[in-house]
């Protein structure tokens, strides 16, 4: 399948400081990909380069097979068929919701504009809100209007820059799912930039984790979580801690929690010392007869169906574990645990 967006070896700089270095990825038609990383990693610069707001020092960007950015080519943003949704909504305060959606399609006949506005307001769940002004809308409603406005010109590509970060957690999760479903249903090719792994994992078909202007791993959310290729990705994606380990053979590692067996032991000699990544879902509660270790509850965070416990092992090391919420243990309680880790993730000590 030919990619709708091709980012090929781009480098971007601000004065003499490189912000993005030799970065490449492709986005197939109808898919949604995410660039995930901490502040300052270059992810927004990539988005601005795709939109046409930042020049390239090196490399090429193609949209639907057409070169839109290179050292020699710089197609203006308005001619790229790209829609953008920003963190701040950026609605025109003096225009109604309907007029905001209509802002990018003024060249169409009035009847056609009205039809597009009505259709998009219905798709974002805001039928009947056309006459309301931005200050009369909630944050989530404003972001829906911003999305409808970006989609009105029928862009080939939708770019979203931290679109949910100004919303509270519950609304962010709800709106993220709604937006993801809408984009999939409409077959809209999209790139999302975020520092929040929940947004990236909930929405992204593929996720590129960025650090220092480079993509350090481009993968599915599942593989980023269970099979991180670098210590940075392991630390940045998901919760987890590292335990001391020693390689016994190609399939097993000795740790404080006993011998762990599973896929993933590679590129290490027997008896090599390693750091083993332990995720909260790798440690499960166990009855005394089945427990490989006992730990003391240090902290607990109720999460509805589960409780996230911080547990202190005999060595003093602390690990995280998810227990079913009916297993409610007080701080200071000793609990039996065992490892249930299918993927073994480790790095040299």
Beta strands, then each sheet from edge to edge (+ up, - down):
strand 1: 3-14
strand 2: 17-28
strand 3: 32-36
strand 4: 58-63
strand 5: 66-69
strand 6: 82-85
strand 7: 157-161
strand 8: 190-194
strand 9: 206-211
strand 10: 214-219
strand 11: 241-249
strand 12: 252-255
strand 13: 258-261
strand 14: 273-278
strand 15: 283-285
strand 16: 293-302
strand 17: 306-312
strand 18: 318-324
strand 19: 334-339
strand 20: 345-348
sheet 1: 2+ 1- 4+ 5-
sheet 2: 6+ 7+ 8+ 3+ 9+ 10-
sheet 3: 13+ 12- 11+ 14- 20+
sheet 4: 15+ 19- 16+ 17- 18+
end
